[in-house]
Amino acid sequence: MKITFILPAIGKKSNERYLKSWLMEPLTIAVLNKLTPKKYDRVFFDDRVENIDFDEDTDVVAITVETYTAKRAYEIARRYKEKGKLIIMGGYHATLMPEEVLEYADIVIKGNAEEVWEQVLEDIENKNYRDIYEGNTCLDYGLADPSIYKDKVKKYLPISLIEIGRGCGHKCEFCAINAYYKGNYKHRKIEHIIEEIKQSKNKVFFFVDDSIFSDKEFAKQLFIEVAKLNITWVTQVTLDIARDEEVLRLMKKSGCEMILIGFESIDPKNLEQMNKTWTTKLGERDELVERIHKNGISIYASFVFGFDFDNEESFRSNLEFCKKHQFYITAFNHLLAFPNTETYERFKREGRLHNERWWLSEGYTFGTISFKPKLISDQELKRLCKLYKTKFFTFGSIFKRGITLFKRTKNPLINLIFWQMNILFHFEVDKRAGIPIGENLDERKK
């Protein structure tokens, strides 16, 4: 039996290449490749960087589906179904919207695949498969196997993805991770993490974890072991990590140079609405940010706009906050009502969704607001997100922050990456807006 793995793309504009800043290694595929018994033939198509060969002979097509890639995933599935192929779909969107996904797939895997994947393949061979398989929170797959995409590795950003854990102990209203894992967190074995790092040829690593601080004692032991490897790494955490000075010191000593923090908002009313008041005590936010910076760790600051108390003043205040702390990078994103999150259900009850399946809307583009904000129009929210991204990534801002970064850390690699990323973001601010979701992907320039 032959299996074709596919990672769908989000979308791209006609006559333009896929956004470089979106081209991370396909870690999910490396994990599935490891879980697949060697007796099965397999091939992988990365829809972001190559054309899918729909004529290549195969028996089973396995597609990982996120909300932003659902439309494209369904089109790929349709074309394979016309050829009589069996379709498996899994991923976050398949877990949150299994009935929708079953409209396009023969089999849906909900949750983690580790304990059910091999059973799914055996059931297919025995012609006795079910519509839905549900995995638990198991996260024990040994070492991921990236060999399936080695021929494409030069097309990806030069950073290795190492999975640390899945889930988060917090329960933010808007978060799809909360809807998916219900406040639970699981991590891999430290020895597997260390071995994967040793096998990688890249110099920079992204530790994939929704909140690496969810298990404090595990995190400390991990950092102690990673410190022996002399690597540079980044990850994402919640701001409250800075309350533990020992953790910050261990992180820096182990090679951590940057952390992505989802501030989401600096407005207390917004934080209360999204169930994120735990993030900081009153007046503590600036102190925690400075504590991180004093330990030589930079911050990728992420903000979300569109909550009920947001207006243009919210954008101005956030920009001033970003300028004050000279963040490595900042993301000014609009709120997304991911299906089955508390935010989605609230907007649905209040009649504020423009389309309950906005991810499948005809003509839906990247940056389109899928709901009605309270204090500003959806078009104004879209305009302001783009405007303030542009303000943050001016060449003057990049230069000033670059000087500050050099004073914070002398690591030449992290300084080089700063200039590369910020200049890339400067030119991609306009390119992101208006990308047609799930469209213009079949015909690429050779």
TORKOL-186638 format. One record per residue (C-alpha): chain; x negated, y, z; residue in one letter. Coordinates in steps of 0.1 Angstrom, whole numbers. Each point is the difference from the previous one (the first is absolute). Layout:
# residues N
SITE   ch      xx      yy      zz   aa
SITE    A       X       Y       Z    A
...
# end
This chain:
# residues 446
SITE   ch      xx      yy      zz   aa
SITE    A       0       0       0    M
SITE    A     -13      35      -9    K
SITE    A       8      31      21    I
SITE    A      -2      35     -14    T
SITE    A      -5      26      28    F
SITE    A      11      36      -8    I
SITE    A      -5      33      18    L
SITE    A      24      25     -16    P
SITE    A      -9      36      -5    A
SITE    A      19      30      13    I
SITE    A       2      17     -33    G
SITE    A     -20      24     -22    K
SITE    A       6      29     -24    K
SITE    A      -2      -6     -37    S
SITE    A     -35       1     -15    N
SITE    A     -16       3      35    E
SITE    A     -19     -25      20    R
SITE    A      12     -14      33    Y
SITE    A     -10      23      29    L
SITE    A     -35      -9      12    K
SITE    A       8       8      36    S
SITE    A      26     -28       0    W
SITE    A     -24     -27     -12    L
SITE    A      -9     -19      32    M
SITE    A     -10     -37      -1    E
SITE    A      31     -22      -1    P
SITE    A      -4     -16      34    L
SITE    A      34     -17       0    T
SITE    A     -11     -20     -31    I
SITE    A     -33     -10      16    A
SITE    A      20     -14      30    V
SITE    A      25     -19     -22    L
SITE    A     -29     -14     -20    N
SITE    A     -15     -14      32    K
SITE    A      33     -15      10    L
SITE    A       5     -17     -34    T
SITE    A     -13     -37      -1    P
SITE    A     -28      -5     -24    K
SITE    A      20     -25     -20    K
SITE    A      20      28     -16    Y
SITE    A     -13      21     -29    D
SITE    A       4      37       4    R
SITE    A      -4      33     -18    V
SITE    A       4      36      12    F
SITE    A      12      31     -18    F
SITE    A      -4      34      17    D
SITE    A      27      21     -17    D
SITE    A     -18      31      11    R
SITE    A     -31      -5     -21    V
SITE    A       9     -25     -28    E
SITE    A      28     -12     -22    N
SITE    A      19     -31      11    I
SITE    A      -3     -28     -25    D
SITE    A      36     -12       0    F
SITE    A      -8     -26     -26    D
SITE    A     -26     -18      21    E
SITE    A      13     -34      10    D
SITE    A      10      -3      37    T
SITE    A      25     -18      22    D
SITE    A       5      23      29    V
SITE    A      -3      38       3    V
SITE    A      -6      14      35    A
SITE    A       6      37       3    I
SITE    A      -7      21      31    T
SITE    A      26      28       4    V
SITE    A      -1      33      18    E
SITE    A      29      26      -2    T
SITE    A     -19      22     -24    Y
SITE    A      -9     -29     -23    T
SITE    A      34     -18       2    A
SITE    A      13      15     -33    K
SITE    A     -31     -11     -19    R
SITE    A       0     -34      18    A
SITE    A      35      -7     -11    Y
SITE    A      -8       9     -36    E
SITE    A     -30     -24       0    I
SITE    A      22     -27      15    A
SITE    A      26       5     -27    R
SITE    A     -25      -4     -28    R
SITE    A     -14     -32      15    Y
SITE    A      35     -14       7    K
SITE    A       8       4     -37    E
SITE    A     -28     -25      -5    K
SITE    A      15     -24      25    G
SITE    A     -26       6      27    K
SITE    A       7      -4      38    L
SITE    A      -4      32      20    I
SITE    A     -11       4      36    I
SITE    A       1      34      17    M
SITE    A     -13      10      34    G
SITE    A     -14      31      18    G
SITE    A      15      28      21    Y
SITE    A      28       8     -24    H
SITE    A      10     -37      -4    A
SITE    A       1      -3      38    T
SITE    A      21      31       5    L
SITE    A      23      -5     -30    M
SITE    A       1     -38      -7    P
SITE    A      35      -1     -16    E
SITE    A     -10      27     -25    E
SITE    A     -32     -17      -8    V
SITE    A      19     -33      -6    L
SITE    A      18      16     -29    E
SITE    A     -33      -2     -18    Y
SITE    A     -19     -29      16    A
SITE    A       6     -37       4    D
SITE    A     -18       0      34    I
SITE    A      -5      28      26    V
SITE    A     -25      -3      28    I
SITE    A       9      21      30    K
SITE    A     -27      10      25    G
SITE    A     -36     -13      -1    N
SITE    A      -8     -28     -25    A
SITE    A     -27     -18      20    E
SITE    A      21     -28      14    E
SITE    A      25      -4     -29    V
SITE    A     -20       5     -33    W
SITE    A     -13     -35      -4    E
SITE    A      35     -14       8    Q
SITE    A      15      22     -26    V
SITE    A     -23     -13     -27    L
SITE    A       6     -37      11    E
SITE    A      37       6      -1    D
SITE    A      -3      14     -36    I
SITE    A     -19     -30     -11    E
SITE    A      26     -23      15    N
SITE    A      28      21     -16    K
SITE    A      16       5      35    N
SITE    A      -7      36       8    Y
SITE    A      22      24      20    R
SITE    A      10      36      -9    D
SITE    A     -16      15      31    I
SITE    A     -29     -10      21    Y
SITE    A      -8      19      32    E
SITE    A     -35       2      14    G
SITE    A      -8       9      36    N
SITE    A     -26      24      13    T
SITE    A     -29     -24      -4    C
SITE    A     -32      16     -13    L
SITE    A     -24     -28      -2    D
SITE    A     -13      -5     -36    Y
SITE    A     -37      -3       7    G
SITE    A     -18      21     -26    L
SITE    A      17      18     -29    A
SITE    A     -12     -11     -34    D
SITE    A      -5      29     -24    P
SITE    A     -15     -22     -27    S
SITE    A      32       2     -20    I
SITE    A      -6      37      -8    Y
SITE    A     -38       1      -2    K
SITE    A       2       8     -37    D
SITE    A      19      32       7    K
SITE    A     -20      12      31    V
SITE    A     -17      29     -18    K
SITE    A      34      15      -7    K
SITE    A       8       4      37    Y
SITE    A     -13      26      25    L
SITE    A     -34     -11      14    P
SITE    A      14      -9      35    I
SITE    A       7     -35      13    S
SITE    A      33      -6      18    L
SITE    A      -3     -21      31    I
SITE    A      33     -10      17    E
SITE    A      -1       4      38    I
SITE    A      36      -3      11    G
SITE    A      36       5     -10    R
SITE    A      28      18      18    G
SITE    A       0      28      26    C
SITE    A      12       3      36    G
SITE    A      18      32      -7    H
SITE    A      35       3     -14    K
SITE    A       2      32     -21    C
SITE    A      34       6     -16    E
SITE    A     -12       5     -35    F
SITE    A     -26     -28      -1    C
SITE    A       4     -30     -23    A
SITE    A     -27     -18      21    I
SITE    A      23       3      30    N
SITE    A      29     -14     -20    A
SITE    A     -22     -28     -12    Y
SITE    A     -18     -11      32    Y
SITE    A      25      13      26    K
SITE    A     -27      15      22    G
SITE    A     -22     -31       0    N
SITE    A     -37      -1      -8    Y
SITE    A     -22     -29     -10    K
SITE    A     -38       0      -7    H
SITE    A     -24     -24     -17    R
SITE    A     -28     -18      16    K
SITE    A     -31      22       5    I
SITE    A     -23     -27     -15    E
SITE    A      20       0     -32    H
SITE    A      -1      38      -2    I
SITE    A     -38       0       5    I
SITE    A      -6     -27     -26    E
SITE    A      20      19     -26    E
SITE    A     -20      31       6    I
SITE    A     -32     -19      -4    K
SITE    A      11     -14     -33    Q
SITE    A       9      33     -16    S
SITE    A     -24      19     -22    K
SITE    A      15      35       6    N
SITE    A     -15      24      24    K
SITE    A      33      15      13    V
SITE    A      29     -18      15    F
SITE    A      36       8       6    F
SITE    A      13     -20      30    F
SITE    A      36      -7      -9    V
SITE    A      21       3      31    D
SITE    A      32      20       7    D
SITE    A     -15      10      34    S
SITE    A     -33     -16      10    I
SITE    A       6      13      35    F
SITE    A      31     -22       5    S
SITE    A     -21     -26      20    D
SITE    A     -26      21      18    K
SITE    A     -21     -29      14    E
SITE    A      -1     -17     -34    F
SITE    A     -10      33     -17    A
SITE    A     -29       5      25    K
SITE    A     -13     -35      -6    Q
SITE    A       3       5     -38    L
SITE    A     -20      33       1    F
SITE    A     -27     -16      21    I
SITE    A      -5     -28     -26    E
SITE    A       3      24     -30    V
SITE    A     -28      22      15    A
SITE    A     -24     -28      -7    K
SITE    A       6       2     -38    L
SITE    A     -12      36      -7    N
SITE    A      30       9     -23    I
SITE    A      22      30      -6    T
SITE    A      37      -4       5    W
SITE    A      33      18       2    V
SITE    A      34     -10      12    T
SITE    A      34      14      12    Q
SITE    A      10       6      36    V
SITE    A      24      20      21    T
SITE    A     -13      32      17    L
SITE    A       3     -15      34    D
SITE    A     -31     -20      -6    I
SITE    A     -19      32      10    A
SITE    A      11      -4      36    R
SITE    A     -25     -28       3    D
SITE    A     -35      15      -3    E
SITE    A     -16     -35       2    E
SITE    A      19     -11     -31    V
SITE    A     -11      31     -19    L
SITE    A     -37      -6       9    R
SITE    A       3     -37     -10    L
SITE    A      16       9     -33    M
SITE    A     -27      25      -8    K
SITE    A     -28     -23      10    K
SITE    A      15     -28     -22    S
SITE    A      -1      22     -31    G
SITE    A      35      17       0    C
SITE    A      -2      33     -18    E
SITE    A      36       8      -7    M
SITE    A      35      -9      13    I
SITE    A      33       7     -17    L
SITE    A      25      13      26    I
SITE    A      37       4      -8    G
SITE    A       8      32      18    F
SITE    A      32       2     -20    E
SITE    A      10      33      16    S
SITE    A     -12      25      26    I
SITE    A      35      11       8    D
SITE    A      12     -16      33    P
SITE    A      36      -1     -12    K
SITE    A     -10     -20     -31    N
SITE    A     -22     -23      21    L
SITE    A      29      -7      23    E
SITE    A      24      -7     -29    Q
SITE    A     -25     -25     -15    M
SITE    A      -6     -17      33    N
SITE    A     -36      11       2    K
SITE    A      -2      21      31    T
SITE    A     -25     -25      14    W
SITE    A     -26      12     -25    T
SITE    A     -11      30      22    T
SITE    A       8      17      33    K
SITE    A       9      37      -3    L
SITE    A     -31      20      -9    G
SITE    A     -22     -31      -3    E
SITE    A      -2      -4     -38    R
SITE    A     -28      25      -6    D
SITE    A     -20     -14      28    E
SITE    A       2     -36     -13    L
SITE    A      -9      11     -35    V
SITE    A     -31      19      12    E
SITE    A      -9     -31      21    R
SITE    A       0     -21     -31    I
SITE    A     -21      25     -19    H
SITE    A     -25       4      28    K
SITE    A      -7     -37      -2    N
SITE    A      -9       5     -37    G
SITE    A      31     -16     -15    I
SITE    A      19      18     -27    S
SITE    A      38       0      -4    I
SITE    A      22      -6     -30    Y
SITE    A      31      18      12    A
SITE    A      33     -11     -14    S
SITE    A      33      20       3    F
SITE    A      35      -7     -10    V
SITE    A      25      27      -8    F
SITE    A      38      -1      -4    G
SITE    A      11      -7      36    F
SITE    A      30      20      12    D
SITE    A     -20      28      15    F
SITE    A     -24       6     -29    D
SITE    A      -1      32     -21    N
SITE    A     -27      20     -17    E
SITE    A     -13      12      34    E
SITE    A      -7     -36       8    S
SITE    A     -23      -2     -30    F
SITE    A     -18      32       9    R
SITE    A      -5     -12      36    S
SITE    A     -14     -33     -11    N
SITE    A     -24      16     -25    L
SITE    A     -13      23      28    E
SITE    A      -4     -31      22    F
SITE    A     -20     -17     -28    C
SITE    A     -22      30      -6    K
SITE    A      -7       4      37    K
SITE    A     -13     -36       3    H
SITE    A     -16      -2     -34    Q
SITE    A      13     -35      -8    F
SITE    A     -19     -22     -24    Y
SITE    A      32      -5     -21    I
SITE    A      37       9       5    T
SITE    A      31     -15     -14    A
SITE    A      31      21      -3    F
SITE    A      27     -26      -8    N
SITE    A      38       2      -2    H
SITE    A      20     -24      21    L
SITE    A      10     -32     -16    L
SITE    A      31     -18      12    A
SITE    A     -13     -36      -3    F
SITE    A      28     -26      -1    P
SITE    A      11     -15      33    N
SITE    A     -20      26      21    T
SITE    A      19      19      26    E
SITE    A      -4      32     -20    T
SITE    A      15     -17     -31    Y
SITE    A      30     -12      20    E
SITE    A       5      34      16    R
SITE    A      -1      18     -34    F
SITE    A      24     -26     -14    K
SITE    A      25       5      29    R
SITE    A      -2      38      -5    E
SITE    A       5      -2     -37    G
SITE    A     -34      16      -7    R
SITE    A     -15     -25     -24    L
SITE    A       2      11     -37    H
SITE    A      -1     -37     -10    N
SITE    A       0     -29      25    E
SITE    A     -24     -18     -23    R
SITE    A     -21      30      -9    W
SITE    A     -30     -22      -9    W
SITE    A      20     -13     -30    L
SITE    A      15      33     -11    S
SITE    A      -2       8     -37    E
SITE    A     -26      26      -6    G
SITE    A     -13       0      36    Y
SITE    A     -35      14       2    T
SITE    A     -27       3      27    F
SITE    A       7      29      22    G
SITE    A      38       0      -6    T
SITE    A      19       4      33    I
SITE    A      25     -28       5    S
SITE    A      21      17      27    F
SITE    A      15      34      10    K
SITE    A     -22      18      26    P
SITE    A      18      22      26    K
SITE    A     -18      33      -1    L
SITE    A     -13       2     -36    I
SITE    A      10     -14     -33    S
SITE    A     -15     -32     -13    D
SITE    A     -16      20     -29    Q
SITE    A     -15      24      24    E
SITE    A     -14     -28      21    L
SITE    A     -16     -15     -31    K
SITE    A     -15      34     -10    R
SITE    A     -14       7      34    L
SITE    A     -17     -34       3    C
SITE    A     -18       7     -33    K
SITE    A      -8      36       9    L
SITE    A     -16      -7      33    Y
SITE    A     -19     -30     -13    K
SITE    A     -14      24     -26    T
SITE    A      -8      26      27    K
SITE    A     -19     -26      21    F
SITE    A     -21     -13     -29    F
SITE    A     -12      33     -15    T
SITE    A     -37       1      -7    F
SITE    A      -5      25      27    G
SITE    A      16     -23      26    S
SITE    A     -20     -29     -13    I
SITE    A     -33      19       3    F
SITE    A       8      13      35    K
SITE    A      10     -35      13    R
SITE    A     -30     -16     -17    G
SITE    A     -24      23      20    I
SITE    A      19      -8      32    T
SITE    A      -2     -38      -7    L
SITE    A     -38       2      -5    F
SITE    A      -3      15      35    K
SITE    A      22     -28      14    R
SITE    A     -18     -29     -16    T
SITE    A     -33      -3     -20    K
SITE    A      11     -33     -16    N
SITE    A      -9       7     -37    P
SITE    A      26     -26     -13    L
SITE    A      29      15      19    I
SITE    A      -9      35     -11    N
SITE    A      -3     -12     -36    L
SITE    A      34     -17       2    I
SITE    A      15      32      14    F
SITE    A      -9      20     -31    W
SITE    A      11     -28     -23    Q
SITE    A      34      -5      17    M
SITE    A       8      37       5    N
SITE    A      -8       9     -36    I
SITE    A      20     -30     -12    L
SITE    A      29      11      21    F
SITE    A      -4      36     -13    H
SITE    A       6     -11     -36    F
SITE    A      26     -27       8    E
SITE    A      24      22      20    V
SITE    A      18      10     -33    D
SITE    A      -4     -35     -15    K
SITE    A      19     -17      28    R
SITE    A      31      21      -4    A
SITE    A      24     -14     -25    G
SITE    A     -15     -35      -5    I
SITE    A      29     -21     -13    P
SITE    A       5     -29      24    I
SITE    A      -3     -33     -17    G
SITE    A      -3      14     -35    E
SITE    A     -25       6     -28    N
SITE    A     -22     -29      10    L
SITE    A       0     -24     -28    D
SITE    A     -20      19     -26    E
SITE    A     -34      10      13    R
SITE    A     -29      14     -19    K
SITE    A     -26     -27      -6    K
# end
